[in-house]
Structures are given as structure tokens and as C-alpha cells.
Amino acid sequence: MLDMNDMLKLVVERDGSDLHISVGKPAVMRIHGTLDIIDPHINTPEDSERLMREITPPRYQQMIQEMGQADFAYAYSDLARFRCAVFRARGNISIVMRLIPSRLLTFDELGLPKESILEVLNAHRGLVLVTGPTGSGKTTTLATMIDYINAERYVHIITVEDPLEYTHPHKKAIVTHRELHVDTPSFAFALRGSLRQDPDVILVGEMRDLETMQAAITAAETGHLVFATLHTISASETINRIIDAFPANEQEQMRAVLSVALKTIVAQTLLPRANGRGRVAAYEILHNTPAVANLIREKKTNRIISTIQTSAKQGMIAMDDYLVTLYKRGIISGEVCLERCHYPAEMREKMMGMLGDTNEEQ
């Protein structure tokens, strides 16, 4: 049986993204979106317990014992860092380790149009949300945004993450990193405290509860540029998720507050490339223009997609339009395009139209 360092070495060498350890199954890694076995040995409860102890600091072992799970970062030699989730499943230890890229990506490498978000990165206040399903690259996108601000602006940046993934050296900015369970007990507690630490920019790893949402929106309202993530798949769903998190008697007020505090939403997803070599990101970008703010206040978020589609000059991008562009360029397959789009019937018509155009040219 391979030890943990042997398996992590394989993940790095084979350009994997995740390592999974489960009792009753062999160890597998995710490569370009697909799970592959890397060690045929079937893990026993004793195996998973031993592998957990190889990577887990004592304080997190205690947390697993008391709470059944823990998240932390693990450095594999000088070659890579991993975000670790260790948890109990049917009484046994399971481990999932996500490889954190060793370098920050550029906007071109992300596929995120820099010109669409440049104004946001130079803003002095407002809430910027990067959303998407688990494993869609939200943290990587945020790290690139923070790196730009760090290089271009004389500001104080505070990041609060669980666990700390990317570390930013001081450039023009001062960067203060705080990690949950090491430097602070919760996102909300750290956010409230950060307002007394003279911040200009605040990064919140995840708005995972109502208290954190309230603190993030308050910080954005009071003259700070706040970045955060949510597990939602579109701009309109993101707005609805935030509003619905509040008690019914506060939702009207929160619509008014969010219509002012919100700056931008970037929704993203990762898709398999048509050539089978890796994955590519697709994006939806919503900026909070007066028209969008009005839709938020009037409970008409279902009309936001129409506003995005007609606001390309303001730097907005609809997810389905981005998918069409990737399909036209042969980067993703038609099957993936239809599977991941928000409006399959309309997408099918567009794809048929493109096929017709191609036949006419021939």
C-alpha cells in the first residue's frame, strides 16, 4: 500500500486535482474531472486512520474526535499545498484533499475577461461575489483578483479563509491573512473584528451562514470592498439565496440594502474540454447597474438574465452566451454545452443555427 506522500506525489505529477481516501475502496484521484484508481489496495478502517494521522495536526485530530470533521491545509514538501477535508462517514475516517495550484493564474489563463471586471477591482466599496458549485475554481478566481489589487493599489487587504489556501506576499498593498480555528473562531467574528483593523479590502472565504452574510453586507455598506463566495450557479439565484437566508420580516429591507451594497457577481463553472485535456472555465458576469438595482428592489430577479444579455457594453456576460462561444471555438462539446446551459431549448436552437450556417458555407 502507498503511503500518503507517495499518493500526493502522484497527484502532483499526473496533474490531478483531488485525492479521495475511503474505507472499503481503493484510493482514487480526480484527473480532468474523472476519478481514477491510483492504488489497488482496498483501504481498511485502520488504513484510513493511519493516513489521517500522517497529515492531520493534533488540534484538528481533536476536532475530528469531537465534531466529526475538520478542514485544514497541508504542505507536501516544497512542491504543493493541499486543502484537506477529513470527516467521519459511518464511523470511519474519509479524506478528500484538493491540490492548491502552486502559482497564481493570470486572467487570461482563467479565461475571465479582465476588461469586464477591471472597474470592480479598482472600486472602493461594495460586495463582489464569486459563485459556483464545489470545485469550480472560485478560490482560484478570487486569488487572482486579490493579486491584482495587491500589485496595483496601496491598500490594506484582510483575508479570512477556512483553511488558508493562497498566501499573498506584500506588494503595494499590506496583506493580512487570517485562518479559521487558528486565528479566529468564525467568519462572522473575524469580519466584525476586521472593521477595527483599518481594512480597505476584505476577502471572506465563504458566506456560509446568515451571520456572515450580515457582516459582509454591513462591511460593504460602510465603505469597504468585500469579496466572498457562495455555492450558487447563476447571478439571479445568488441574489435570491441571500434574500431568502433572512427572516421573512427582514427580506424587504435586505432587498433595499443589497440593491445598494452589491457591486458584481461572477458565477462560474468548470467544463471538460472537447479534446479530453483538462477543463475550461465558463463565466456569467452581472454588474449592479441602476436597472439591476431596481429589479432587486422590486422582486423581479427573474428578469436579470435579460438585462445581462442586453448589457454587453457594460461588461456583462450571460453564462449561455459564454458557453456558445466555447462551443463555436471547439473548446467544449455540444453535449457539454447543452448539459451545462441554463436554457437548453434556446441553446439547442442556437446550435442548430450554427450547424446550418456551416452547411451553407460548405
C-alpha positions in Angstrom: 0.0 0.0 0.0 1.2 3.5 -0.9 1.7 6.0 2.0 0.2 9.5 1.8 3.3 11.2 0.4 3.5 8.7 -2.4 -0.1 9.3 -3.4 0.3 13.1 -3.1 3.4 12.9 -5.4 1.3 11.1 -8.0 -1.5 13.7 -7.8 1.1 16.4 -8.5 3.0 14.5 -11.2 -0.2 13.5 -13.1 -1.8 16.9 -12.8 -4.6 15.7 -10.6 -7.0 17.9 -8.7 -8.2 15.8 -5.8 -7.3 12.7 -3.8 -10.0 10.6 -2.2 -9.5 8.1 0.7 -12.5 6.0 1.7 -12.8 2.8 3.7 -13.7 -0.2 1.5 -12.5 1.4 -1.7 -9.0 1.9 -3.2 -7.5 5.4 -3.2 -8.6 7.5 -6.2 -7.6 10.8 -7.7 -9.6 13.2 -9.9 -7.9 13.9 -13.2 -9.6 16.4 -15.6 -12.9 15.7 -13.9 -12.7 11.9 -13.9 -11.9 9.6 -10.9 -9.0 7.2 -11.5 -7.7 4.5 -9.1 -4.1 5.2 -8.1 -3.5 2.3 -5.6 -5.4 -1.0 -6.0 -5.2 -1.7 -2.2 -8.6 -1.6 -0.6 -8.5 0.7 2.4 -9.4 -0.6 5.8 -10.6 1.5 8.8 -7.0 1.2 10.2 -5.5 2.4 6.9 -7.6 5.5 6.7 -7.0 6.2 10.4 -3.2 5.9 9.8 -3.3 8.1 6.7 -5.3 10.7 8.6 -2.7 10.9 11.3 0.1 11.3 8.7 -1.3 14.7 7.6 -3.5 16.0 10.5 -2.1 18.3 13.2 -3.1 17.2 16.8 -5.6 20.1 17.2 -7.6 19.0 14.1 -7.5 15.4 15.2 -9.2 16.6 18.4 -11.7 18.5 16.3 -12.5 15.3 14.3 -12.9 13.4 17.5 -15.3 15.9 19.0 -17.2 17.2 15.9 -16.7 14.5 13.3 -14.8 16.6 10.7 -12.1 19.2 10.2 -10.8 21.3 7.3 -7.1 22.5 7.1 -4.2 23.0 4.7 -1.3 20.6 4.3 2.0 21.3 2.7 3.5 18.4 0.8 7.3 19.0 0.9 8.0 22.3 -1.0 6.1 21.0 -4.0 2.5 21.7 -3.3 -0.2 22.6 -0.8 -3.5 20.7 -0.3 -6.8 21.8 1.2 -7.9 18.8 3.3 -11.3 17.7 4.4 -11.2 14.9 7.0 -14.5 13.6 8.2 -16.3 10.5 9.7 -18.6 8.5 7.5 -20.4 5.5 9.0 -17.9 5.8 11.9 -14.8 5.5 9.7 -12.4 8.2 8.5 -12.7 9.6 5.0 -10.2 12.1 3.5 -10.5 14.4 0.5 -7.5 16.5 -0.5 -7.7 19.3 -3.1 -4.5 20.4 -4.8 -3.9 24.2 -4.5 -2.1 25.4 -7.6 1.4 26.4 -6.8 1.2 29.7 -8.6 -1.5 32.3 -9.2 -3.1 32.3 -12.6 -3.5 35.3 -14.8 -6.9 36.5 -16.0 -6.1 35.1 -19.5 -5.3 31.7 -18.0 -8.5 31.8 -16.1 -10.4 32.8 -19.2 -12.0 35.6 -17.2 -12.2 38.8 -19.3 -10.1 41.3 -17.4 -11.8 44.3 -19.0 -15.2 43.2 -17.7 -14.1 43.4 -14.1 -11.3 46.0 -14.0 -13.6 48.7 -12.7 -14.7 46.4 -9.9 -11.1 45.7 -8.8 -10.4 49.4 -8.6 -13.6 50.2 -6.6 -13.5 51.5 -3.0 -16.7 49.9 -1.7 -19.3 47.2 -2.5 -19.9 43.5 -2.3 -18.2 41.3 -5.0 -19.4 37.6 -5.1 -17.8 34.7 -6.9 -20.2 31.8 -7.1 -20.4 28.3 -8.4 -20.6 24.7 -7.4 -17.9 23.0 -5.3 -14.7 22.5 -7.3 -15.5 25.2 -9.8 -12.4 27.3 -9.1 -13.9 30.1 -7.1 -11.0 30.3 -4.7 -8.5 30.5 -7.6 -10.5 33.3 -9.3 -10.6 35.3 -6.0 -6.8 34.8 -5.5 -6.2 36.3 -9.0 -8.4 39.3 -8.2 -6.7 39.8 -4.9 -3.3 39.5 -6.5 -4.2 42.3 -9.0 -5.3 44.6 -6.2 -2.1 43.7 -4.2 0.1 44.7 -7.2 -1.8 47.8 -8.2 -3.2 49.6 -5.1 -1.8 51.0 -1.8 -4.4 49.4 0.4 -4.8 47.1 3.4 -6.2 43.7 2.4 -7.6 41.3 5.0 -8.4 37.7 4.0 -10.3 35.2 6.2 -10.3 31.7 4.9 -11.1 28.1 6.0 -8.4 26.8 5.5 -5.9 29.4 4.3 -5.1 28.4 0.7 -3.2 31.1 -1.2 -0.8 33.3 0.6 0.0 36.8 -0.9 3.3 38.5 -0.2 3.1 42.2 0.5 3.4 44.2 -2.8 1.9 47.7 -3.0 -0.7 46.5 -0.5 -0.4 45.2 3.0 -1.9 41.7 3.1 -3.2 40.2 6.4 -4.1 36.6 6.3 -6.4 35.0 9.0 -7.4 31.4 9.2 -10.5 29.9 10.8 -9.8 27.9 14.0 -6.2 29.2 14.1 -6.6 33.0 14.2 -10.4 33.4 14.6 -13.3 31.2 15.7 -15.7 32.1 12.8 -16.0 34.2 9.6 -18.6 36.5 11.2 -16.4 37.1 14.3 -13.4 37.9 12.0 -15.4 40.2 9.8 -16.7 42.2 12.7 -13.2 42.5 14.1 -11.7 43.4 10.8 -13.7 46.7 10.7 -11.5 47.9 13.6 -8.3 46.9 11.8 -8.3 49.7 9.1 -9.1 47.5 6.1 -9.7 48.7 2.6 -10.4 45.3 1.0 -11.8 42.2 2.8 -11.9 38.7 1.4 -14.3 36.2 3.1 -13.7 32.6 2.1 -17.4 31.7 2.2 -20.7 33.3 3.2 -21.9 30.1 4.7 -24.4 31.4 7.3 -26.8 34.3 8.0 -24.4 36.0 10.5 -21.6 36.0 8.0 -23.8 37.4 5.2 -25.0 40.2 7.5 -21.4 41.1 8.5 -20.2 41.0 4.9 -23.0 43.2 3.6 -22.5 45.7 6.5 -18.8 45.9 5.7 -19.6 46.6 2.0 -22.2 49.2 3.0 -19.8 51.1 5.3 -17.1 51.8 2.7 -15.1 48.6 2.2 -14.6 46.4 -0.9 -15.7 42.9 0.2 -15.1 39.7 -1.8 -16.9 36.5 -0.9 -18.1 33.2 -2.3 -21.4 31.3 -2.4 -22.4 27.9 -3.8 -24.9 29.1 -6.4 -24.9 28.6 -10.2 -26.2 31.9 -11.5 -26.4 35.6 -10.7 -30.1 35.7 -10.1 -30.0 32.6 -7.9 -27.3 34.2 -5.9 -29.4 37.3 -5.1 -32.4 35.1 -4.2 -30.2 32.9 -1.9 -29.0 35.9 0.1 -32.5 37.4 0.4 -34.1 34.0 1.4 -31.5 33.5 4.1 -33.0 36.4 6.1 -36.3 36.1 8.1 -39.4 37.0 6.1 -39.9 40.2 8.0 -36.4 41.5 7.1 -36.4 40.5 3.4 -37.9 43.7 2.1 -35.3 45.8 3.9 -32.5 43.4 2.7 -33.6 43.9 -0.9 -33.1 47.6 -0.5 -29.7 47.2 1.3 -28.4 44.6 -1.3 -29.5 46.8 -4.2 -27.1 49.4 -2.9 -24.3 47.2 -1.4 -23.9 44.7 -4.3 -21.2 45.5 -6.8 -20.7 42.5 -9.0 -21.5 38.7 -9.2 -19.2 36.4 -11.1 -20.8 32.9 -11.5 -18.5 30.2 -12.8 -18.3 26.5 -13.6 -15.6 24.2 -14.9 -16.2 22.1 -18.0 -14.3 19.2 -19.6 -12.5 20.2 -22.8 -13.6 18.5 -26.0 -10.1 17.2 -26.6 -10.1 15.5 -23.2 -7.1 17.5 -22.0 -8.1 19.3 -18.8 -11.0 21.6 -18.1 -12.0 25.1 -19.0 -14.0 27.7 -17.0 -17.2 29.4 -18.2 -18.5 32.6 -16.6 -21.5 34.8 -16.1 -20.9 38.4 -15.0 -23.5 40.7 -13.5 -22.8 44.3 -12.6 -25.2 46.2 -10.3 -26.4 48.9 -12.6 -29.4 51.2 -11.7 -31.6 48.8 -13.8 -30.4 45.8 -11.9 -30.8 47.5 -8.5 -34.3 48.3 -9.5 -35.1 44.7 -10.3 -33.6 43.6 -7.0 -35.8 46.1 -5.0 -39.0 45.1 -7.0 -38.5 41.3 -6.6 -38.0 40.9 -10.3 -34.8 38.9 -10.2 -36.2 36.6 -12.9 -35.6 39.4 -15.4 -31.9 39.8 -14.6 -30.9 37.4 -17.3 -32.5 39.6 -19.9 -30.6 42.6 -18.5 -27.3 40.7 -18.7 -27.9 39.7 -22.3 -28.5 43.3 -23.4 -25.7 44.8 -21.3 -22.5 43.5 -23.0 -21.3 47.1 -23.3 -21.3 47.4 -19.5 -19.1 44.3 -19.3 -21.9 41.8 -18.5 -21.8 38.2 -19.8 -24.6 35.6 -19.8 -23.5 32.0 -19.0 -25.2 30.6 -22.1 -23.5 33.2 -24.3 -20.1 32.2 -22.9 -20.9 28.5 -23.5 -21.8 29.2 -27.1 -18.5 31.0 -27.6 -16.6 28.0 -26.2 -18.6 25.6 -28.4 -18.0 27.7 -31.5 -14.3 27.6 -30.9 -14.4 23.8 -30.4 -13.2 24.0 -26.8 -16.3 22.2 -25.4 -18.5 19.6 -27.0 -22.2 20.2 -27.9 -23.2 17.6 -25.3 -21.4 19.6 -22.5 -22.8 22.9 -23.8 -26.4 21.6 -23.6 -25.8 19.9 -20.3 -24.5 23.0 -18.5 -26.6 25.7 -20.1 -29.5 27.4 -18.2 -31.9 27.3 -21.2 -31.5 24.0 -23.1 -34.3 24.6 -25.7 -32.9 28.0 -26.7 -29.3 26.6 -26.7 -30.4 23.8 -29.0 -31.8 26.3 -31.5 -28.6 28.3 -31.5 -26.5 25.2 -32.0 -28.8 24.1 -34.9 -28.5 27.5 -36.4 -24.7 27.3 -36.2 -24.8 23.9 -37.9 -27.0 25.3 -40.7 -24.6 28.2 -41.2 -21.7 25.8 -41.5 -23.6 23.7 -44.1 -24.4 26.8 -46.2 -20.7 27.8 -46.2 -19.8 24.4 -47.5 
